[in-house]
Amino acid sequence: MSPLVAITRWLESQDLDMQLEIAGFATFLMFGDDDVLSLGESGRLEFLHRWLNEPDLVSPGGRALTFQMHFDWFVEDRMSDDGWKRTEDLMRKNLNEAKRDRKFAAARKAQRMLDLLPARKECWNHVLKSWNALTATYLTHEALTSWTAAETRRA
């Protein structure tokens, strides 16, 4: 199985909320331009899926490494205590600002996000475990080298 197919299958194995969050961060880190960021959550997921699976784009191994590098960087920050603390602080700030500005819908949303933070952290723990399993099999240096060599022989 190619590294891009493995990444795509891994992404699709996550629940939809996690797929959307992963796609949002991945497209921001990898592309960061206004055209991609203006697509909305489902649009960014579709864009990422097309980018991972487009047969006419060059360097499938390079795309796999690009995704892996950006996702590893993101996960390292996301899963640290400091990363979760920054997320919690941001949610509290949003909640306080919404209350101060009497934006009740925004305040309810911020409070709900704050309440769901422990469950979200647990979901990310599962994502990280499955990502680590993927990188230990299909995305090792040896696996990528072997796959690239096989592709070169076929061409």
Secondary structure as UniProt FT lines:
FT   HELIX           3..13
FT   HELIX           16..30
FT   HELIX           34..37
FT   TURN            38..39
FT   HELIX           40..53
FT   TURN            55..56
FT   HELIX           60..78
FT   HELIX           81..100
FT   TURN            101..102
FT   HELIX           104..115
FT   HELIX           117..135
FT   TURN            136..139
FT   HELIX           141..154
//
